[in-house]
Amino acid sequence: MAAPQSPGSPSSRTASDTVTLGRALLWPTAVAGLGMLLIYNSIGPAADDKPPAAAAPAAPSSSPAGAVPRQASPSADPAPPLSRAMPIRLKIPAIAVDAPFTPLSIGADGRLNAPPLNDKNLVGWFQGGATPGERGASIVAGHVDTMTGPAVFLQLQFLRPGATVDITRADGRVATFKVDTVETFSKAKFPDKRVYADTPDAQLRLITCGGNYDRKVKDYEDNVVVFAHLDSTGKA
């Protein structure tokens, strides 16, 4: 999954340094709340995405567009939301992710910028939405690969329900999320309302490319989406 330049003002970008995202990160005004389509375009060969040794051997779950996602167990007690604070670092122990954040914004063309492709260990968060730990669905995106090899979310598809995601914030707090489901959606039928709809509690969406890699169009066919809820908070 390749991505465009770092977020910046439209006037500072030129055609030569803009990498399109395929059907990418569209922001349809007809959809309420965070109704955008996060669909990346990939350039270069697909990376080898074998599961880590600690990962379960079963394939990640996949749901058809329009189906209702499985929510956290009724016994789960989501932690109270935190106030707004910028995320600093993302850690996912189960897949050995430890990466800093960069803010992402909507460009003049209505597409969400993605993390710069010159840094394989970087994730982005949509700064126009909820910050991780704040009430609502916080959106975090990362590359599965770049032109130079595997990237930060290469193993995202192998996460399992119950895995934890720790996000250190600028206010000195750590928001710990627990994974509810890991689902794969066709880019042609991406369920934006399911993924980006507002929520009454603090939730998290981790998104990257997935599925088969089409070498002709240099794009992955699917997106992998991790649905998670805020489980606990503590001091950094």
Buried (B, 14 or more C-beta within 10 A) or exposed (E): BBBBBBBEEEEEBEEEEBBBBBBBBBBEEEBEBBBBBBBBBBBBEBBEBEBEEEBEEEEBBBBEEEEEBEEBEEEEEBBEBBEEBEBBBBBBEBBEBEBBBBBBEBBEEEBBBBBBBEBBEBBBBBBBBBBBBBBBBBBBBBBBBBEEEBBBBBBBBBBBBEBBBBBBBEBEBBBBBBBBBBBBBBBEEBBBEBBBBBBEBBBBBBBBBBBEBEEEEBBBBBBBBBBBBBBBBEEE
